[in-house]
Amino acid sequence: MPGPIRSIIDSLSLYFLWVILAVLVTLTLFQVHGTLISIALAAIENPSTRPPGWTTGSVYGFSRLLWLILGIFWLGWVMYTLEYLREGQQYQILKQRVIRLLCILGVIYIVCIILLFF
């Protein structure tokens, strides 16, 4: 392909991969949130593991705090990955970087699923 058309396609594929990774990190963080809230509810329901002063109403505040923390993490991830992918495209290692990020997200998601089964 000619130079200008190839650069447009490369640029669009970069942004397409970035959007896919942003969606996947969003789904993963929803799973992390659900897992941590489930663990908190399980800890509160058992009198021997209940933190002092915590009730099921405390989980609502914990959930809001968790959304704040996960939202900050999401924003950092999305901003970081765009530059990370651009740099990978420059050095011809874009595919390796995308696979690495997908593996990280996959491991986090699988760990959350496994924790929910216990």
Secondary structure, DSSP 4 states (H G I P E B T S, - for coil): --HHHHHHHHHHHHHHHHHHHHHHHHHHHHHHHHHHHHHHHHHHHSTTTPPTT--HHHHHHHHHHHHHHHHHHHHHHHHHHHHHHHHHHHTT-HHHHHHHHHHHHHHHHHHHHHHHH-
